[in-house]
Amino acid sequence: MSEQQHNVVPPLPEAPPPVPPHGQPPVPPVKKDRRVLRAVLPWTVAVVVFAAVGAATAYGITGMKRGDVPGLATESDGRWAYPTLTKPPLPSGSPGPFDAVNTAGAHHADLRALVLSAPKGAKNEDALRGEDGWLATRDFLAEYAEKQDRDDFGQKLVDYGLRHIAARGWTTQDGTHTRIYLLRFGTAAVVDKLFSDGLAPYGGPGYKVRGDGKSVFDDDFAEVTRLEDIQRSAYVESEPYGAEQVRQAYLAAGDVLAVIIQSRKGAAKAVPFRQTVVLQSQLLG
């Protein structure tokens, strides 16, 4: 016998079928109904798919910060139902305000189209539309209570080379009065200098708007996500305030200075104000 034949292990015999107890018939093997399998399988796959999609959706919703979706209107936190943001088209070949080649930080789009639209249900304030969409400087300065402030700020606007003012205002059903002013200058460097020239310091706004008792820096708003290229200072009137409370913000966005003011009898709510400021920032970004 060869070595190869000597190492061959003979196959093991198959185990005999189990023997039923004495007097009982053998138990037939269980057959799986293929029709049942065909019916169950799609439902099993569907359940797995829906579970996976549901888990992914839940992760997406819970993973987002509420401050990152300012346009979403919810009844729980008082956000307004703003129209979908749509930036106006740029002239052919023109860069965006923060493109590397745009050293002046210029907004080449129509400034009037960069003002945030009113939310659903709000009543527009036609007086702020001005003539052909451009507001007179004196009408903007009327926001400020003291003559000395109006004179001082007005002279700065002249010195820094103000070109145009586009504005929009509205009142919502809860009585909140919103005013947005976009002031365009020659370059971003001019706006940055004006912004830091006593206009929007940490201690409080440089000029007192009408109805404002004493405003302080809104530290809570400072934690809300901001656009990297836009400077922002926001203030809230501290207690005790009079018949209404005022909130205001200043944005330095390229060659545009934005001034946003909200006031409301009783108290000006934080959520719609911050929502408004963030959305206006996104339009200018």
C-alpha positions as CSV (number, residue, x, y, z in Angstrom):
1,M,0.0,0.0,0.0
2,S,1.4,3.4,-1.0
3,E,2.0,6.2,1.6
4,Q,-0.7,8.2,-0.1
5,Q,-3.3,5.5,0.3
6,H,-2.2,4.8,3.9
7,N,-3.0,8.4,5.0
8,V,-6.5,8.6,3.5
9,V,-9.0,8.9,6.3
10,P,-12.2,7.0,5.5
11,P,-15.4,9.1,5.6
12,L,-17.5,8.9,8.7
13,P,-20.8,7.2,8.3
14,E,-23.9,9.4,8.4
15,A,-25.7,9.5,11.7
16,P,-28.9,7.4,11.5
17,P,-32.2,9.3,11.8
18,P,-33.5,9.5,15.3
19,V,-35.7,6.7,16.4
20,P,-39.1,7.7,17.8
21,P,-40.3,6.3,21.1
22,H,-41.9,2.8,20.9
23,G,-45.3,3.0,19.5
24,Q,-45.2,6.5,18.0
25,P,-45.0,7.3,14.3
26,P,-41.8,9.1,13.1
27,V,-42.0,13.0,13.1
28,P,-41.8,14.4,9.6
29,P,-39.4,17.2,9.0
30,V,-40.8,20.8,9.2
31,K,-41.1,22.4,5.8
32,K,-40.8,26.2,5.5
33,D,-43.6,27.7,3.4
34,R,-41.8,29.7,0.7
35,R,-45.0,31.8,0.3
36,V,-44.7,33.0,3.9
37,L,-41.0,33.8,3.4
38,R,-41.7,35.8,0.3
39,A,-44.3,37.8,2.2
40,V,-42.3,38.4,5.3
41,L,-39.0,39.3,3.6
42,P,-40.1,42.6,2.0
43,W,-41.6,43.8,5.3
44,T,-38.5,42.9,7.2
45,V,-36.4,44.9,4.7
46,A,-38.8,47.8,4.8
47,V,-38.6,47.9,8.6
48,V,-34.8,47.9,8.5
49,V,-34.7,50.7,5.9
50,F,-37.2,52.9,7.7
51,A,-35.3,52.4,11.0
52,A,-32.1,53.4,9.3
53,V,-33.7,56.5,7.6
54,G,-35.4,57.5,10.8
55,A,-32.2,57.2,12.8
56,A,-30.3,59.3,10.2
57,T,-33.1,62.0,10.2
58,A,-33.2,62.2,13.9
59,Y,-29.4,62.6,14.0
60,G,-29.6,65.4,11.4
61,I,-32.2,67.3,13.3
62,T,-30.7,66.9,16.8
63,G,-27.2,67.5,15.4
64,M,-28.1,71.0,14.1
65,K,-27.9,74.0,16.3
66,R,-31.1,76.0,16.3
67,G,-29.1,79.2,15.7
68,D,-27.8,77.6,12.4
69,V,-31.3,77.5,10.8
70,P,-32.6,81.0,11.5
71,G,-35.2,80.9,8.7
72,L,-37.1,78.0,10.2
73,A,-40.3,79.3,11.8
74,T,-41.4,77.4,14.8
75,E,-44.2,78.1,17.3
76,S,-42.1,77.0,20.2
77,D,-39.4,79.7,20.1
78,G,-41.2,82.6,18.4
79,R,-39.3,82.7,15.1
80,W,-40.9,84.5,12.2
81,A,-41.8,83.0,8.9
82,Y,-39.3,84.8,6.6
83,P,-39.3,84.2,2.8
84,T,-36.5,82.0,1.5
85,L,-33.3,84.0,1.2
86,T,-32.4,84.8,-2.4
87,K,-29.4,86.9,-3.1
88,P,-29.6,89.2,-6.1
89,P,-27.6,88.3,-9.1
90,L,-24.1,89.9,-9.5
91,P,-23.2,91.7,-12.7
92,S,-21.4,89.5,-15.2
93,G,-17.8,89.0,-14.1
94,S,-18.2,90.7,-10.8
95,P,-16.8,89.0,-7.7
96,G,-18.6,88.6,-4.4
97,P,-17.9,91.0,-1.5
98,F,-15.5,88.6,0.2
99,D,-13.8,87.0,-2.8
100,A,-10.0,87.3,-2.6
101,V,-9.8,89.4,-5.8
102,N,-12.3,91.9,-4.3
103,T,-9.8,93.9,-2.2
104,A,-12.3,96.7,-1.7
105,G,-14.9,94.4,-0.2
106,A,-17.5,95.9,-2.6
107,H,-21.0,94.6,-3.0
108,H,-21.6,94.8,-6.7
109,A,-25.3,93.7,-6.4
110,D,-28.0,96.3,-6.1
111,L,-28.0,97.4,-2.5
112,R,-31.7,97.8,-2.4
113,A,-32.1,94.1,-3.2
114,L,-29.8,93.2,-0.3
115,V,-32.2,94.5,2.4
116,L,-34.0,91.6,4.2
117,S,-37.7,91.2,3.2
118,A,-40.4,91.4,5.8
119,P,-41.7,88.2,7.3
120,K,-45.1,86.7,6.6
121,G,-48.0,88.7,8.0
122,A,-46.0,91.9,8.6
123,K,-47.1,95.3,7.5
124,N,-44.5,97.2,5.5
125,E,-43.5,100.8,6.4
126,D,-43.6,102.6,3.0
127,A,-41.9,105.7,4.4
128,L,-38.6,103.9,4.7
129,R,-38.5,103.0,1.0
130,G,-37.4,106.6,0.2
131,E,-37.3,107.9,-3.4
132,D,-36.5,105.1,-5.9
133,G,-35.5,102.9,-3.0
134,W,-32.9,105.3,-1.7
135,L,-33.4,106.9,1.8
136,A,-32.3,110.4,2.6
137,T,-29.6,110.6,5.3
138,R,-31.7,112.9,7.5
139,D,-34.4,110.2,7.6
140,F,-31.9,107.6,8.8
141,L,-30.5,110.0,11.4
142,A,-34.1,110.6,12.7
143,E,-33.6,107.2,14.5
144,Y,-31.3,109.0,17.0
145,A,-32.8,110.8,19.9
146,E,-30.3,113.6,20.6
147,K,-29.6,116.4,18.2
148,Q,-25.9,116.3,19.2
149,D,-25.8,112.6,18.2
150,R,-27.5,113.3,14.9
151,D,-25.1,116.1,14.1
152,D,-22.0,114.1,15.1
153,F,-23.0,110.9,13.4
154,G,-24.2,112.8,10.3
155,Q,-20.8,114.5,10.0
156,K,-19.0,111.2,10.3
157,L,-21.2,109.9,7.4
158,V,-20.0,112.8,5.3
159,D,-16.4,112.4,6.4
160,Y,-16.3,108.7,5.6
161,G,-17.9,109.2,2.2
162,L,-21.4,107.7,2.5
163,R,-22.8,106.9,-0.9
164,H,-26.3,105.4,-0.5
165,I,-28.8,104.2,2.1
166,A,-31.3,101.5,1.4
167,A,-33.9,100.7,4.0
168,R,-36.9,98.6,4.9
169,G,-39.2,98.6,7.9
170,W,-42.3,96.7,9.1
171,T,-44.5,95.9,12.0
172,T,-45.5,92.3,12.9
173,Q,-48.8,91.3,14.4
174,D,-47.4,91.2,17.9
175,G,-46.4,94.9,17.6
176,T,-42.7,94.5,17.0
177,H,-41.4,97.4,14.9
178,T,-38.3,96.6,12.8
179,R,-36.1,98.9,10.8
180,I,-33.1,97.9,8.7
181,Y,-30.7,100.4,7.1
182,L,-27.9,99.5,4.7
183,L,-25.3,102.3,4.3
184,R,-22.8,101.9,1.5
185,F,-19.4,103.4,1.5
186,G,-16.3,103.3,-0.8
187,T,-14.4,100.4,0.6
188,A,-14.5,97.8,3.4
189,A,-11.6,99.6,5.1
190,V,-13.7,102.7,5.5
191,V,-16.6,100.7,7.1
192,D,-14.2,99.0,9.4
193,K,-12.8,102.3,10.6
194,L,-16.2,103.8,11.1
195,F,-17.4,100.7,13.0
196,S,-14.5,101.1,15.4
197,D,-14.7,104.9,15.6
198,G,-17.0,105.0,18.7
199,L,-20.0,103.6,16.8
200,A,-20.3,100.1,18.2
201,P,-18.1,99.6,21.3
202,Y,-18.5,96.9,23.9
203,G,-19.9,99.1,26.6
204,G,-22.9,100.3,24.6
205,P,-23.9,101.8,21.3
206,G,-22.1,105.1,20.5
207,Y,-25.4,106.9,19.7
208,K,-28.7,106.6,21.5
209,V,-31.7,105.7,19.4
210,R,-35.2,107.0,20.1
211,G,-37.0,105.1,22.9
212,D,-33.8,103.7,24.3
213,G,-33.1,104.2,28.0
214,K,-29.8,102.5,28.4
215,S,-28.6,99.7,26.2
216,V,-25.9,97.2,27.0
217,F,-23.9,94.7,25.0
218,D,-26.0,91.5,24.4
219,D,-23.6,88.9,25.7
220,D,-26.1,86.1,25.0
221,F,-26.3,87.0,21.3
222,A,-22.5,87.0,21.1
223,E,-22.6,83.3,21.5
224,V,-24.9,82.8,18.4
225,T,-23.1,81.7,15.2
226,R,-21.8,84.6,13.1
227,L,-20.4,84.9,9.6
228,E,-16.6,84.9,9.6
229,D,-16.2,88.0,7.4
230,I,-18.8,90.2,9.2
231,Q,-18.3,92.2,12.4
232,R,-21.3,92.4,14.7
233,S,-22.2,94.3,17.8
234,A,-25.7,93.8,19.3
235,Y,-27.3,95.6,22.2
236,V,-30.4,95.3,24.4
237,E,-32.1,97.9,26.5
238,S,-31.6,97.0,30.1
239,E,-34.3,97.1,32.8
240,P,-36.0,99.2,33.9
241,Y,-37.1,100.4,30.5
242,G,-40.1,102.6,29.6
243,A,-43.2,101.7,27.6
244,E,-41.2,99.7,25.1
245,Q,-37.9,97.9,24.9
246,V,-35.3,98.5,22.2
247,R,-32.8,96.1,20.6
248,Q,-30.2,97.2,18.0
249,A,-27.3,95.8,16.1
250,Y,-24.5,97.1,13.9
251,L,-22.9,95.0,11.1
252,A,-19.7,95.8,9.2
253,A,-20.0,93.7,6.0
254,G,-17.5,94.7,3.3
255,D,-18.4,98.2,2.1
256,V,-21.8,98.1,3.8
257,L,-22.7,99.2,7.3
258,A,-26.0,97.7,8.5
259,V,-28.0,99.1,11.3
260,I,-30.9,97.0,12.6
261,I,-33.3,98.3,15.2
262,Q,-36.3,96.5,16.8
263,S,-38.7,97.9,19.4
264,R,-41.8,96.6,21.0
265,K,-44.2,97.6,23.7
266,G,-43.5,95.7,26.9
267,A,-40.5,93.8,25.8
268,A,-38.7,93.2,22.5
269,K,-38.2,89.5,22.1
270,A,-34.7,88.1,21.6
271,V,-35.5,85.3,19.2
272,P,-37.0,87.3,16.3
273,F,-34.4,90.0,16.7
274,R,-31.5,87.6,16.5
275,Q,-33.1,85.7,13.6
276,T,-33.4,89.0,11.7
277,V,-29.8,90.0,12.3
278,V,-28.5,86.6,11.3
279,L,-30.6,86.5,8.1
280,Q,-29.5,90.0,7.1
281,S,-25.9,89.0,7.7
282,Q,-26.3,86.0,5.4
283,L,-27.6,88.3,2.6
284,L,-24.6,90.5,2.9
285,G,-22.2,87.6,3.2
